[in-house]
Amino acid sequence: SQKIEQNSEALNIQEGKTATLTCNYTNYSPAYLQWYRQDPGRGPVFLLLIRENEKEKRKERLKVTFDTTLKQSLFHITASQPADSATYLCAFDSNYQLIWGAGTKLIIKP
Amino acid sequence: NAGVTQTPKFQVLKTGQSMTLQCAQDMNHNSMYWYRQDPGMGLRLIYYSASEGTTDKGEVPNGYNVSRLNKREFSLRLESAAPSQTSVYFCASSDRERTSTDTQYFGPGTRLTVL
């Protein structure tokens, strides 16, 4: 069955450094993959979408890559700030539904 | 422009009680979704509605029913609540038909505890 995996352990990063989160998927070739941010007690908020024919997508300090050979997407936050602390979710489309990873909690320490 | 709204924010039920979770969106989206989110697990789709008047089962539909009342509103009903339905419930909407992608917009969630 289709599966999407994110590192379940929290990622601790020093402020100012680049944070890199990983999303791996199996048994599927999605047309696109999305990244969302979720703060405690709130719903997920869309950040970026990358299509299968795109290698990289950027939005301000955010960058997403999509490697269809490795079946992996990387999500980078450059010049990280404590306000970037949150849980980040990845999701891919499958038969008109989204399949979601469990999310990785990112903690940016001042 | 409120986006996606959900009521109630919190609810405690006893086993066997029923309740309806309400969701509304003001973005004129055709597609709406109900998810549950449990610790350590990804969002799991309960039901979705691709357009007004249609609903389809998702990954975990057992114990739930839905109604797409009109284009704006999509409700989720628990007929006889069970402790296994203790979870956080999110409603979402998307403009999949127009954009050809399923970027979803979420409500604030309902925290449900079944005793």
Chai-1 contact restraints between the chains, C-beta under 6 A:
chainA,res_idxA,chainB,res_idxB,connection_type,confidence,min_distance_angstrom,max_distance_angstrom,comment,restraint_id
A,Y32,B,T101,contact,1.0,0.0,6.0,A-B,restraint_1
A,G43,B,F90,contact,1.0,0.0,6.0,A-B,restraint_2
A,G43,B,F106,contact,1.0,0.0,6.0,A-B,restraint_3
A,G43,B,G107,contact,1.0,0.0,6.0,A-B,restraint_4
A,G43,B,P108,contact,1.0,0.0,6.0,A-B,restraint_5
A,G43,B,G109,contact,1.0,0.0,6.0,A-B,restraint_6
A,P44,B,F106,contact,1.0,0.0,6.0,A-B,restraint_7
A,F46,B,T103,contact,1.0,0.0,6.0,A-B,restraint_8
A,D93,B,D102,contact,1.0,0.0,6.0,A-B,restraint_9
A,Q97,B,L45,contact,1.0,0.0,6.0,A-B,restraint_10
A,L98,B,D102,contact,1.0,0.0,6.0,A-B,restraint_11
A,W100,B,G42,contact,1.0,0.0,6.0,A-B,restraint_12
A,W100,B,L43,contact,1.0,0.0,6.0,A-B,restraint_13
A,G101,B,G42,contact,1.0,0.0,6.0,A-B,restraint_14
A,A102,B,G40,contact,1.0,0.0,6.0,A-B,restraint_15
A,A102,B,M41,contact,1.0,0.0,6.0,A-B,restraint_16
A,A102,B,G42,contact,1.0,0.0,6.0,A-B,restraint_17
